[in-house]
Amino acid sequence: MDAGSTIHKQSASRLTVIAHLFGILAIILMLVWLLHYRGGIEYDSDNPDRVFNAHPFFMFCGLIFLAGEAMMTYKTISSAMIVQNSIHMFLHLIALCLGIAGVCAVFRFHDMIQAEDVYSLHSWVGLSTFCLFCLQWVLGFFTFMFPKAGKQTRACMLPWHVCGGRALLYMATCTALTGLIEKAAFLELKHHCESHLINFTGLFILLFGIFVDLSVAIARYV
């Protein structure tokens, strides 16, 4: 490994650490918000607010945090290709399962309060992101894992798969931010301390996405 590659690897590792910091802070703040201010997280509850709270938590943990972890694991950890692919795929599979639970939670919440489904920009972008995430995982699994496409096909698909993953992280981050804004508007929090908590949660989610993408981009030069 030449000097340039070493510097890029060290930079990617530092960016990964920073990304982890922002991701963990976002999880902590979201839990404080949902548990302390919003009454808790319970998918099977008779309380619609608790059912709703499962939506932002599962969606962030799945389509943003674990998806980001999967991207960083593949690009910044040195190991055999099969190990990298397996961890990458497995983390995305868990993210997909959490995403399904999160989507089901919000539809269940709407049924409980008799509200309209898929009416806002947040829901349009979010549902599109989730569907594309599912498609990305299925295509990636059959192309790179089993039964695995030919070498030339995999080489052609790889740049599209990488760019698609990064684009989905952007879309998931935008969805999270618009969702937080929408919820804060519904609650009419204005200058309440809960409003500041939501703002900081959104800020840390944004910074997590930025540093994940930076770490992955820098790692490509290793």
C-alpha positions in Angstrom: 0.0 0.0 0.0 1.5 3.3 -1.1 1.6 6.5 1.0 -1.4 8.0 -0.7 -3.5 4.9 0.0 -2.4 4.8 3.6 -3.4 8.5 4.1 -6.8 7.8 2.5 -7.4 4.7 4.6 -6.6 6.7 7.8 -8.9 9.5 6.7 -11.7 7.1 6.0 -11.2 5.5 9.4 -11.4 8.8 11.2 -14.5 9.8 9.2 -16.1 6.5 10.2 -15.5 7.2 13.9 -17.1 10.6 13.5 -20.1 9.1 11.6 -20.5 6.6 14.5 -20.5 9.4 17.0 -23.3 11.3 15.2 -25.3 8.1 14.6 -25.2 7.2 18.3 -26.1 10.7 19.4 -29.0 10.7 17.0 -30.3 7.4 18.4 -29.9 8.7 22.0 -31.8 11.9 21.2 -34.5 10.1 19.4 -35.0 7.7 22.3 -35.2 10.6 24.7 -37.8 12.3 22.5 -39.9 9.2 22.0 -39.7 7.8 25.5 -39.7 10.9 27.6 -41.8 13.3 25.6 -44.0 11.1 23.4 -44.9 8.3 25.9 -42.9 5.4 24.7 -42.5 2.9 21.8 -45.0 0.0 21.5 -46.1 -1.4 18.2 -49.0 -3.5 19.7 -50.3 -0.7 21.9 -53.9 0.5 22.0 -52.4 4.0 22.2 -52.0 5.3 18.6 -49.1 7.7 19.7 -47.0 4.8 21.0 -47.7 2.8 17.8 -46.6 5.8 15.7 -43.4 6.2 17.7 -42.2 2.8 16.4 -42.2 4.3 12.9 -39.4 7.0 13.2 -37.3 4.7 15.5 -37.4 1.6 13.2 -37.0 3.6 10.0 -34.0 5.5 11.3 -32.3 2.5 12.9 -32.9 0.5 9.7 -32.8 2.6 6.6 -30.3 5.1 7.9 -28.2 3.8 10.8 -27.8 0.2 9.8 -27.7 1.0 6.1 -24.9 3.4 6.8 -23.1 0.8 9.0 -23.3 -1.7 6.1 -21.8 0.9 3.7 -19.0 1.7 6.1 -18.3 -1.9 6.9 -17.9 -2.8 3.3 -15.6 0.1 2.5 -13.5 0.7 5.6 -12.9 -2.8 7.2 -10.1 -4.9 5.7 -11.2 -8.6 5.4 -11.9 -11.3 2.8 -14.4 -10.3 0.1 -16.9 -13.0 1.0 -16.8 -11.7 4.7 -17.4 -8.1 3.6 -20.2 -9.1 1.3 -21.9 -11.3 3.9 -21.8 -8.6 6.6 -22.9 -5.9 4.1 -25.8 -8.1 3.0 -26.8 -9.2 6.5 -26.9 -5.6 7.9 -29.0 -4.5 5.0 -31.4 -7.4 5.6 -31.9 -6.4 9.2 -32.4 -2.8 8.0 -35.0 -4.1 5.5 -36.9 -5.9 8.3 -36.8 -2.9 10.5 -38.1 -0.8 7.6 -41.0 -3.2 7.0 -41.9 -2.9 10.7 -41.6 0.9 10.6 -43.9 1.2 7.5 -46.4 -1.2 9.0 -46.4 0.9 12.2 -47.3 4.2 10.4 -50.1 2.5 8.4 -51.5 1.0 11.6 -51.3 4.4 13.3 -53.3 5.9 10.4 -55.9 3.2 10.7 -56.3 3.8 14.4 -56.9 7.5 14.0 -58.7 7.1 10.7 -56.2 9.4 8.8 -55.4 9.4 5.1 -52.4 7.4 3.9 -49.5 8.6 1.7 -50.6 12.2 1.4 -47.5 14.2 2.2 -44.1 14.8 0.6 -42.5 12.9 3.4 -44.7 9.9 2.7 -44.1 10.0 -1.0 -40.3 10.2 -0.7 -40.3 7.7 2.1 -42.3 5.1 0.4 -40.3 5.5 -2.8 -37.1 5.1 -0.8 -38.3 2.0 0.9 -39.4 0.3 -2.4 -36.1 1.2 -4.0 -34.2 -0.1 -1.0 -36.0 -3.4 -1.3 -35.2 -3.6 -5.0 -31.5 -2.7 -4.4 -31.2 -5.5 -1.8 -32.8 -8.1 -4.1 -30.7 -7.2 -7.1 -27.6 -7.0 -5.0 -28.2 -10.4 -3.4 -28.8 -12.2 -6.7 -26.0 -10.4 -8.5 -23.2 -10.5 -5.9 -24.2 -13.3 -3.4 -26.4 -16.1 -4.8 -26.5 -17.4 -7.4 -24.1 -14.7 -8.3 -23.8 -13.2 -11.8 -20.9 -13.6 -14.1 -17.7 -11.6 -13.5 -18.4 -9.2 -16.3 -21.9 -8.6 -15.2 -20.8 -8.0 -11.6 -18.2 -5.5 -12.8 -20.8 -3.6 -14.8 -23.4 -3.6 -11.9 -21.0 -2.6 -9.1 -20.8 1.1 -9.9 -24.6 1.3 -10.2 -25.0 -0.7 -7.0 -22.6 1.7 -5.1 -24.2 4.8 -6.5 -27.6 3.5 -5.8 -26.7 2.8 -2.2 -25.4 6.3 -1.7 -28.5 7.8 -3.4 -30.8 5.8 -1.1 -28.9 7.1 2.0 -29.5 10.6 0.7 -33.2 9.8 0.2 -33.6 8.2 3.6 -32.0 11.2 5.3 -34.2 13.6 3.4 -37.2 11.5 4.4 -36.2 11.5 8.1 -35.7 15.3 8.1 -39.1 16.0 6.4 -40.8 13.6 8.8 -39.4 15.3 11.8 -40.4 18.7 10.5 -43.9 17.4 9.7 -44.3 15.9 13.2 -43.1 19.0 14.9 -45.6 21.1 12.8 -48.5 18.8 13.8 -47.5 19.0 17.5 -47.3 22.9 17.2 -44.2 22.9 19.5 -42.9 26.3 18.4 -40.2 27.3 21.0 -40.7 24.4 23.3 -37.6 22.5 24.4 -39.0 19.4 22.7 -38.8 21.3 19.4 -35.0 21.9 20.0 -34.6 18.2 20.8 -36.2 17.3 17.4 -34.0 19.9 15.6 -30.8 18.4 17.1 -32.0 14.9 16.3 -32.5 15.9 12.7 -29.1 17.7 12.6 -27.2 14.6 13.9 -29.1 12.4 11.4 -27.9 14.7 8.6 -24.3 14.8 9.9 -24.4 11.0 10.2 -25.4 10.7 6.5 -22.8 13.2 5.4 -19.9 11.5 7.2 -21.0 8.0 6.1 -20.9 9.2 2.5 -17.5 11.0 3.0 -15.9 7.9 4.6 -17.2 5.7 1.7 -16.0 8.2 -0.9 -12.5 8.5 0.6 -12.2 4.7 1.0 -12.6 4.2 -2.7 -9.1 5.7 -3.2 -7.5 3.1 -0.9 
